[in-house]
Amino acid sequence: MTQNLDNNTVKLIDGGILATKGNVGLGDIRGFVASYTDADTVSICAGYCESNGKYYEKTSATALDIASAGADVVYIYIDDDSSDPAPTFIDDTTAPSWSAAKNGYYNGNDRCIGSVYCSGANTMQQFVVFPYPNEMAGREVEIRIGVSIVLASDMNPSGLWVTPDDSDTDVIVGVMGSAALVHMYLTDTASLFSFAAVSVEVAAISAFANPNYQGDMSLFGSEAGMTSGWVTLGSSSQIKIAGGDNDDNALDANLFGWKIRR
C-alpha cells in the first residue's frame, strides 16, 4: 500500500512506514509540540509521526484554539479522520489511555500528541516548552509555567505521607505525566526539619523515615528550608508529600512544571 506525500512515495512496510524521513516506526513522533500563543490558542510546530497505521507530516506550524469549561486538562489529538498525510488537530477534555498495541496514547483511534492545563474557562496557564519546538522533540516534552500552582499550603506535617491539601498533580499534568517539578518549604522552629515528595506509587511501599528520608526531592536541616526538584510520576500522576512531625503548620508545596510522555 502506498500514499502520496508532496510528490514523494510513502510506503507502508512491516514494522513501520518508509517515508521521506526514513523508516518511521510504530508510535514514532518528532515535533508536533504545542506551545503557548495566548490564553486560548496554541501553535503546533512542524513535525511528523505514525498514528494508527498512518503517516502524518507538516512542514509549518498550525494554530489550534483550546476550549475548556473551567479548570481542566485539555488534550490535543490527531483526528483519525484526517486525510493523511496532512494531520487535523483537535482538542478534547477526554483523557487518552495508553495503547501498547499502538505504542502511544489514544482516545479511540485519535492519537494524543500533547496536553495543556487551563486554570479557568478557555484560559490556559501560560507556559513554555523544552526542547523548543524547532528542535523536533520526541516522546517526552518538558513544560514550565510562568506562575507556580499551589499544591499545599500551611499543612501540619505528621511524619507520614499525605496528599497535598490544595491540589494534586494529576488534575494539572494529566494522565501523560512522567515527572513533576515541585518546590517545597518547611519550618520547624523547635528542632531539625525534614521533608520530601515522591509518587503515590513509591509512597505506598516506602515509609517517610523521619528525619532523614531521601526521596526524589527531599531536604534535611535546621529550623527552616526550601528546595525544588523533579519527582518521577507513576501511572496515577499523583504525588505524596511529608514533613517531620511538628506543630508549626508550615509545610508548603508548589508546582513549577512537569513532563509528559506522548
For each residue, the residues with C-beta under 8 A, 3 or more apart:
1: 11 12
2: 9 10 11 12
3: 10 12 55 84 85
4: 7 8 9 10
5: 8 9 10 19 20 55 57 85
6: 20
7: 4
8: 4 5 20
9: 2 4 5
10: 2 3 4 5 17 18 19 20 55 85
11: 1 2 17 18
12: 1 2 3 17 18 53 55
13: 16 17 18 23
14:
15: 23 25 26
16: 13 23 24 25 26 28 50
17: 10 11 12 13 23 24 25 50 55
18: 10 11 12 13 22 23 24
19: 5 10 22 23 24 48 55 57
20: 5 6 8 10 57
21: 24 30 48 57
22: 18 19
23: 13 15 16 17 18 19
24: 16 17 18 19 21 28 48 49 50 55
25: 15 16 17 28 50
26: 15 16 50 102 103
27: 50 102 103 104
28: 16 24 25 49 50
29: 32 47 48 49 50 104 113 138 139 262
30: 21 47 48 49 136 137 138
31: 45 46 47 48 133 136 137
32: 29 44 45 46 47 48 49 58 78 87 113 114
33: 44 45 47 113 114 129 131 133 137 141
34: 42 43 44 64 76 113 114 116 129
35: 42 43 44 45 127 128 129 133
36: 42 116 124 126 127 128
37: 41 42 43 63
38: 41
39: 122 123 124 126
40: 65 66 67 122 123 124
41: 37 38 63 64 65 66
42: 34 35 36 37 63 64 66 76 116 124
43: 34 35 37 61 62 63 64 133
44: 32 33 34 35 47 58 61 62 63 64 76 89 113 114
45: 31 32 33 35 61 133 134
46: 31 32 58 59 60 61
47: 29 30 31 32 33 44 57 58 136
48: 19 21 24 29 30 31 32 55 56 57 58
49: 24 28 29 30 32 55 56 78 111 113
50: 16 17 24 25 26 27 28 29 53 54 55 56
51: 54 56 78 80 87 104 111
52: 80 102 106 109 111
53: 12 50
54: 50 51 80 82 84 85
55: 3 5 10 12 17 19 24 48 49 50 84 85
56: 48 49 50 51 78 82 84 85 86 87
57: 5 19 20 21 47 48 85 86 87
58: 32 44 46 47 48 62 86 87
59: 46
60: 46
61: 43 44 45 46 133
62: 43 44 58 89
63: 37 41 42 43 44
64: 34 41 42 43 44 76 89 90 91
65: 40 41 91
66: 40 41 42 74 91 116 118 122 124
67: 40 74 91 122
68: 71 72 74 93 118 120 121 122 123
69: 72 93 121
70: 118 120 121
71: 68 118 119 120 171
72: 68 69 93 117 118
73: 93 95 115 116 117 118 171 172 173 174
74: 66 67 68 91 92 93 115 116 117 118 124
75: 91 92 93 94 95 96 107 112 114 115 174
76: 34 42 44 64 89 90 91 112 113 114 115 116
77: 89 90 91 92 96 107 110 111 112 113
78: 32 49 51 56 82 87 88 89 90 110 111 113
79: 82 87 88 89 90 110
80: 51 52 54 108 109 110 111
81: 88
82: 54 56 78 79 86 87 88
83: 86
84: 3 54 55 56 87
85: 3 5 10 54 55 56 57
86: 56 57 58 82 83
87: 32 51 56 57 58 78 79 82 84
88: 78 79 81 82
89: 44 62 64 76 77 78 79 113
90: 64 76 77 78 79 110
91: 64 65 66 67 74 75 76 77
92: 74 75 77 107 110
93: 68 69 72 73 74 75
94: 75 107
95: 73 75 107 174 175
96: 75 77 105 106 107 110 112 175 176
97: 105 106 107 175
98: 104 105
99: 102 103 104 105 106
100: 103
101:
102: 26 27 52 99 106 111
103: 26 27 99 100
104: 27 29 51 98 99 111 112 262
105: 96 97 98 99 111 112 175 176 261 262
106: 52 96 97 99 102 109 110 111 112
107: 75 77 92 94 95 96 97 110 112
108: 80
109: 52 80 106
110: 77 78 79 80 90 92 96 106 107
111: 49 51 52 77 78 80 102 104 105 106
112: 75 76 77 96 104 105 106 107 115 176 262
113: 29 32 33 34 44 49 76 77 78 89 262
114: 32 33 34 44 75 76 141 260 262
115: 73 74 75 76 112 173 174 176 260
116: 34 36 42 66 73 74 76 124 125 127
117: 72 73 74 124 125 127 145 172 173 174
118: 66 68 70 71 72 73 74 121 122 123 124 125
119: 71 123 124 125 149
120: 68 70 71 123
121: 68 69 70 118
122: 39 40 66 67 68 118
123: 39 40 68 118 119 120
124: 36 39 40 42 66 74 116 117 118 119 127
125: 116 117 118 119 145 146 147 149
126: 36 39 145 146 147
127: 35 36 116 117 124 143 144 145 146 257
128: 35 36 143 144 146
129: 33 34 35 132 133 137 141 142 143 144
130: 137 141 142 143 144
131: 33 135 136 137 141 142
132: 129 135
133: 31 33 35 43 45 61 129 137
134: 45
135: 131 132
136: 30 31 47 131
137: 30 31 33 129 130 131 133 140 141
138: 29 30
139: 29 261 262
140: 137 178 259 260 261 262
141: 33 114 129 130 131 137 259 260 262
142: 129 130 131 257 258 259
143: 127 128 129 130 257 258 259 260
144: 127 128 129 130 181 256 257
145: 117 125 126 127 148 149 255 256 257
146: 125 126 127 128
147: 125 126
148: 145 183 254 255 256
149: 119 125 145 167 172 254 255
150: 153 166 167 252 253 254 255
151: 164 166 167 168 169 182 239 241 253 254 255
152: 155 164 165 166 241 251 252 253
153: 150 165 166 252
154: 249 250 251 252
155: 152 162 164 165 241 243 249 251 252
156: 246 247 248 249 251
157: 162 186 195 242 243 244 245 246 251
158: 162 242 243 245
159: 208 210 242 243 244 245
160: 207 208 242
161: 198 203 207 208 240 241 242
162: 155 157 158 165 240 241 242
163: 168 238 240
164: 151 152 155 167 168 169 239 241 253
165: 152 153 155 162
166: 150 151 152 153
167: 149 150 151 164 171 172 255
168: 151 163 164 171 238 239
169: 151 164 172 173 177 180 233 237 238 239 255 258
170: 173 174 175 177 236 237 238
171: 71 73 167 168
172: 73 117 149 167 169 255 258
173: 73 115 117 169 170 176 177 180 233 237 258 260
174: 73 75 95 115 117 170 177 237 260
175: 95 96 97 105 170 237
176: 96 105 112 115 173 237 260 261 262
177: 169 170 173 174 180 233 237 258 259 260
178: 140 232 233 258 259 260 261
179: 230 231 232 233 258 259
180: 169 173 177 230 231 233 239 255 257 258 259
181: 144 228 229 230 231 255 256 257 258
182: 151 197 217 228 229 230 231 239 241 253 254 255 256
183: 148 226 227 228 253 254 255 256
184: 195 197 217 219 226 227 228 241 251 252 253 254
185: 224 225 226 250 251 252 253
186: 157 193 194 195 219 224 225 226 243 244 248 250 251 252
187: 193 223 224 248 250
188: 191 192 193 223 224 243 244 246 248
189: 223 224 248
190: 246 248
191: 188 244 246
192: 188 211 220 221 222 223 244
193: 186 187 188 211 219 220 221 222 223 224 225 243 244 246
194: 186 210 211 212 213 218 219 220 221 243 244
195: 157 184 186 218 219 225 241 242 243 244 251
196: 208 213 214 215 216 217 218 219 241 242
197: 182 184 215 216 217 218 229 231 239 240 241 242 253
198: 161 202 203 206 215 216 217 231 239 240
199: 202 203 216 231 232 233 234 236 238 239 240
200: 203 204 234 236 238 239 240
201: 204 205 234 235 236
202: 198 199 205 206 215 216 234 240
203: 161 198 199 200 206 208 240
204: 200 201
205: 201 202
206: 198 202 203
207: 160 161
208: 159 160 161 196 203 213 242
209: 212 213
210: 159 194 213 242 244 245
211: 192 193 194 220 244
212: 194 209 220
213: 194 196 208 209 210 218 242
214: 196 218
215: 196 197 198 202 218 231
216: 196 197 198 199 202 229 230 231 232
217: 182 184 196 197 198 227 228 229 230 231
218: 194 195 196 197 213 214 215 227 229
219: 184 186 193 194 195 196 225 226 227
220: 192 193 194 211 212
221: 192 193 194 224 225
222: 192 193
223: 187 188 189 192 193
224: 185 186 187 188 189 193 221
225: 185 186 193 195 219 221
226: 183 184 185 186 219
227: 183 184 217 218 219
228: 181 182 183 184 217 256
229: 181 182 197 216 217 218
230: 179 180 181 182 216 217 259
231: 179 180 181 182 197 198 199 215 216 217 239
232: 178 179 199 216
233: 169 173 177 178 179 180 199 236 237 238 239 258
234: 199 200 201 202 237 238
235: 201
236: 170 199 200 201 233
237: 169 170 173 174 175 176 177 233 234
238: 163 168 169 170 199 200 233 234
239: 151 164 168 169 180 182 197 198 199 200 231 233
240: 161 162 163 197 198 199 200 202 203
241: 151 152 155 161 162 164 182 184 195 196 197 251 253
242: 157 158 159 160 161 162 195 196 197 208 210 213
243: 155 157 158 159 186 188 193 194 195 246 251
244: 157 159 186 188 191 192 193 194 195 210 211
245: 157 158 159 210
246: 156 157 188 190 191 193 243
247: 156
248: 156 186 187 188 189 190
249: 154 155 156
250: 154 185 186 187
251: 152 154 155 156 157 184 185 186 195 241 243
252: 150 152 153 154 155 184 185 186
253: 150 151 152 164 182 183 184 185 197 241
254: 148 149 150 151 182 183 184
255: 145 148 149 150 151 167 169 172 180 181 182 183 258
256: 144 145 148 181 182 183 228
257: 127 142 143 144 145 180 181
258: 142 143 169 172 173 177 178 179 180 181 233 255
259: 140 141 142 143 177 178 179 180 230
260: 114 115 140 141 143 173 174 176 177 178
261: 105 139 140 176 178
262: 29 104 105 112 113 114 139 140 141 176
